[in-house]
Amino acid sequence: MIDKGKHNLLGVHIDAVDYETAVFKIISAAKQGQPFTVSALAVHGVMTGVLDPVHLYRLNNLDLVVPDGQPVRWGLNFLHHTTLTDRVYGPELTLRVCQHAALESLPIFLFGSKLSVLGKLSENLQSKFPELKIAGMMPSKFRQISAYEKAEMIKTIRASEAKLILVGLGCPRQEIWVYEHRLHLPMPMLAVGAAFDFHAGTLPQAPTGWQKNGFEWLYRFLHEPSRLWKRYLLRNPHYLWLLLQQRLQYNHYRFTQPVEPTHELRYG
């Protein structure tokens, strides 16, 4: 197990861990019935914190933020000499957590995406892990919800007796959801984004070689250029420029200062 603690990457605190450590922390919290907030961040996720001080506060108050993208892992190694040999990829982390949840008889809850995607995801997960118990599922409403709707949603999740919840709302909405529910749900909450579509079979995953060499972003861009062009063609170069500034410790470079949220956004 590798756990080298949290490190500052452009102001965002990323955990230098491996899959084994991440799964151990998540499953331990699930068995103990403790809240435990988790996000798997690629470059886009890091930059949401860099560009928004309120969101930076949310990210830096999550329990575990793993390096989902290869460029994030490279950034940790480049700046802090963490010598990580692999990232902790959200879709792979999802499978490993589900495998251990099945072995430990820990029911899971699926929240987010569309009902059709949740149905396929549930079917595929249970086909891969026959002992996995899916306590419930709830699709996104794709809008902000009322305080009453939030209370009812929390009541439904708690009543399901799930021991952990997978959240697939897309970045940064899923991190906001996890942050805003951390005091209401006594279980690990994992913001895993595209893992829902990948494991449901509704979105193709990049080939292994593309992933290992840090070109997953290009594969996804080629499949969804109109939605992802700004994320990858503007924010990726910005990330690299800021990374270089942090490494060289330029005097004019300053980390974004986190600002505590003053109200809930209540995405649902």
Residue pairs with C-beta under 8 A, 6 or more apart in sequence:
1 18
1 20
1 21
1 24
2 16
2 17
2 18
2 20
2 21
2 84
3 15
3 16
3 17
3 18
3 21
4 16
4 17
4 82
4 84
5 15
5 16
6 13
6 14
6 15
6 16
6 65
7 13
7 14
7 15
7 16
7 76
7 79
7 80
7 82
8 79
8 255
9 46
9 72
9 75
9 76
9 79
9 243
9 246
10 46
10 47
10 49
10 50
10 75
10 239
10 242
10 243
10 246
10 255
10 256
11 49
11 50
11 56
11 255
11 256
11 257
11 258
12 41
12 46
12 49
12 50
12 56
12 59
12 60
12 65
13 59
13 60
13 65
14 41
14 46
14 65
14 66
14 67
14 72
14 75
14 76
15 22
15 64
15 65
15 66
15 67
16 67
16 76
16 80
16 82
16 84
17 25
17 64
17 66
17 88
18 84
18 86
18 88
19 86
19 88
19 92
19 93
19 96
22 38
22 64
22 66
22 88
22 93
23 93
23 96
23 97
23 100
25 36
25 63
25 64
26 36
26 38
26 64
26 97
26 164
26 188
26 190
27 97
27 100
27 101
27 104
27 106
29 35
29 36
29 164
29 187
29 188
30 36
30 101
30 104
30 106
30 163
30 164
30 187
30 188
31 104
31 106
31 163
33 163
33 186
33 187
34 186
34 187
34 188
35 182
35 183
35 185
35 186
35 187
35 188
35 189
36 63
36 64
36 187
36 188
36 189
37 61
37 62
37 63
37 64
37 178
37 179
37 182
37 188
37 189
38 62
38 63
38 64
38 65
38 66
38 178
38 188
38 189
38 190
38 191
39 45
39 59
39 62
39 64
39 65
39 66
39 174
39 175
39 178
39 190
39 191
40 65
40 66
40 68
40 88
40 89
40 90
40 93
40 190
40 191
40 192
40 193
41 59
41 65
41 66
41 67
41 68
41 69
41 72
41 171
42 68
42 69
42 71
42 72
42 171
42 217
43 69
43 71
43 72
43 217
43 235
43 236
43 239
44 171
44 231
44 232
44 235
45 59
45 68
45 171
45 172
45 175
46 72
46 75
46 239
47 235
47 238
47 239
48 55
48 59
48 171
48 172
48 175
49 55
49 56
49 59
49 60
49 256
50 56
50 239
50 242
50 256
51 256
52 172
52 256
53 256
53 257
53 258
53 259
54 258
54 259
54 260
54 261
55 172
55 175
55 176
56 256
56 257
56 258
56 259
57 258
57 259
57 260
57 261
58 175
58 176
58 179
58 261
59 65
59 175
60 258
61 179
62 175
62 178
62 179
62 182
66 87
66 88
66 90
66 93
67 73
67 75
67 76
67 84
67 87
67 88
68 87
68 88
68 89
68 90
69 87
69 214
69 216
69 217
70 87
70 211
70 212
70 213
70 214
70 216
71 214
71 236
71 239
71 240
72 87
73 84
73 86
73 87
74 214
75 239
75 243
76 82
76 84
77 83
77 84
78 243
78 247
79 243
79 246
79 247
89 211
90 192
90 193
90 194
90 195
91 192
91 194
91 195
91 198
91 199
91 205
93 190
93 192
93 195
94 166
94 190
94 192
94 195
94 199
95 128
95 199
97 164
97 166
97 190
98 108
98 125
98 128
98 129
98 132
99 129
100 106
101 107
101 108
101 129
101 132
101 133
101 163
101 164
102 129
102 130
102 131
102 132
102 133
103 131
105 131
105 133
106 133
106 163
106 164
107 133
107 134
107 135
107 160
107 161
107 162
107 163
108 132
108 133
108 134
108 135
108 162
108 163
108 164
108 165
108 166
109 134
109 135
109 136
109 137
109 138
109 157
109 160
109 162
109 164
109 165
109 166
110 118
110 121
110 122
110 134
110 136
110 137
110 138
110 165
110 166
110 168
110 196
111 137
111 138
111 140
111 157
111 165
111 166
111 167
111 168
111 169
111 177
112 118
112 138
112 139
112 140
112 166
112 167
112 168
112 169
112 174
112 196
113 121
113 139
113 140
113 168
113 169
113 196
113 197
113 200
114 139
114 140
115 137
115 139
117 139
117 196
117 197
117 200
117 202
118 137
118 138
118 139
118 196
118 200
119 137
120 200
120 201
120 202
121 196
121 199
121 200
122 134
122 137
124 199
124 200
124 201
125 132
125 134
125 199
126 132
126 134
135 160
135 161
135 162
135 163
136 156
136 157
136 160
136 162
138 153
138 156
138 157
140 169
140 267
140 268
141 149
141 268
143 267
143 268
144 265
144 266
144 267
144 268
145 153
145 266
145 267
145 268
146 266
147 266
149 266
149 268
150 266
150 268
153 268
154 181
154 184
154 185
157 165
157 185
158 185
162 187
163 187
163 188
164 187
164 188
164 189
164 190
165 185
165 187
165 188
165 189
165 190
166 190
166 192
166 195
166 196
167 174
167 177
167 178
167 189
167 190
167 191
167 192
168 174
168 192
168 193
168 194
168 195
168 196
168 197
169 177
169 191
169 193
169 267
170 193
170 194
171 191
171 193
173 267
174 191
174 192
174 193
175 191
176 265
176 267
177 189
177 191
177 267
177 268
178 189
178 190
178 191
179 261
180 264
180 265
180 266
181 189
182 189
194 203
194 220
197 203
198 204
198 205
203 223
204 223
205 211
206 215
206 216
206 219
206 220
207 219
210 216
210 218
210 219
217 232
217 236
218 232
220 228
220 232
221 228
221 229
221 232
221 233
242 253
245 253
246 253
